[in-house]
């Protein structure tokens, strides 16, 4: 099973983000129902390890908090974008939650993540690499991408309350991944 932990976005926040997704045939949009803020990607796990992960995550303690989604960006960088995202304003409790999830996952034998936590909501993926060797005209894609980074989506500034996170499993297919909630964990 392919697992990850995430914060589920309220319906109205998902609707706002979906309304600001860049539209272009070379951008595969994250379906509105699948928009979330990933805390920690775990990866492929067997049933036994999955049960252990579900158990240790129940030990994660955090206090509810508000987070703000704002700004736009891309990975790995604007010269060769692949993932388009909406950013998250820094909040210490979000980072404490991430650290607590990391700690409990390590108790279940999941290796620590080696990269810096960069909270974001993935709203789309560019299907084709943008580079000088590509024979197609990327003018429209460049315009859509520039508008995403510098236009109205950049102005998103929405806050919502977080009092829980979830463990998901995802199934990858030709149209992307479909996520299913396995367990909910509440703050105190």
C-alpha positions, 0 to 999 in steps of 0.5 A: 500500500502506498501511504502518506499523511495529510491535512484535508482541506475544507470543501470551500478551500478546495473549491477556491483552489480549484477555481484558481488552477491553471487550465492548459492541456499540458497541465494535469490538474489535481482533482478538487476532491483530492486536494490536500496538504501532505504532511509526510509521504511514507511510501509502499508498505505491507499490511503488517507495517501499515497496521503498525503505522496506524497504531503509532500515529495515534500517539501524535499529540498536537494542539489545533491551529489555523493555517493560511494558504497563500502564494504560488510556486513550483518544483523544482524551479521556474525554469523547469517546473513540474509541480505547481503548488499553493504555499502555506504561511509558516506556522510553528504548530504545523512544523511541530506536527510534522516533527511528531509524525516523523518521530512516530513513523520512525518508531514504526521503522519508517526512515526519516525524511532527508529533505526540508519540510516545505508545506504546500498544496499540489494543484497540478503537474506539467505533463511535458518538460519545458526545455529548449529541445522540445519541438512544440510551441510552449508560448501558451503554456508559458503564458498560463504558467506565468499567470499562475505564478504572478497573476490572481492565483498568487493573491490567494490568502485563505485561512482555515482551522486544523484539528486533525490529520489523516493517513491515506493510501493512494492508488496510482493509475494512468490519470494520476493517483486516487487517495483514500482515507484510512484513519483520522487523528485528532488534536487535543 
